[in-house]
């Protein structure tokens, strides 16, 4: 029997990847069909979001989401955490889209990596496809079964493989996580598994649109736990940042358009000593600023 099982992980809070966080809506282009070819992958958030949504909701003919295996995996992860006295992780429905899309991408395009053929990593996909999340940190585990494999017990074998790896086990048993999602997709004889873990700090609602015009008002509310929002920070792909003031219901897109950006919320809370203050950036959705 020819069977290959592989695992991969993303270390929390690092960009270094190791292989083996609206009232004024804009009309967005709808994806005509699910084109998973890397050359056709849009660079702009406004086009990437509808394409990924379409591909997961209307799968190609040879693809299937293994929902029962996803549920089994979630139960095994929480059982492993319970055995260590850790809190159970909730299933975050909004995270299913980035998890399933990456599994579909890997299975359909024949690769196994945290970075897809479009050069996007797990934080990129989360920012694009979970548009209401404000997170403190994130992590990703990957697993793959290919060849002549038996469905019975496959989830258990893949889970055990992750638990036998110190780095993957560390992700599964990290006490910081609050939520997770598992996306499992089969294409032909390849079954790809993507586990996403997040330390959720709050929510941004309604979710900002994937595209706004420079200088325009972006209306939303922010809910943070134990933190006070201070300002919005627009971080582009080169690490450049532009700050805009947070009002009672949102902010304005920067006038000097950064192009593709991730919207961060910089927040503050008092420290233990008099006059002491702590600041933290919560990662939010990706937005194209025109």
Helices and strands as residue ranges (DSSP letters): E 3-10, G 38-40, H 45-57, E 63-65, H 67-83, E 90-91, H 95-109, H 122-129, E 133-147, H 154-163, H 166-172, E 179-187, E 190-205, E 211-212, E 217-218, E 221-224, E 228-236, E 241-245, E 251-252, E 259-270, E 277-289
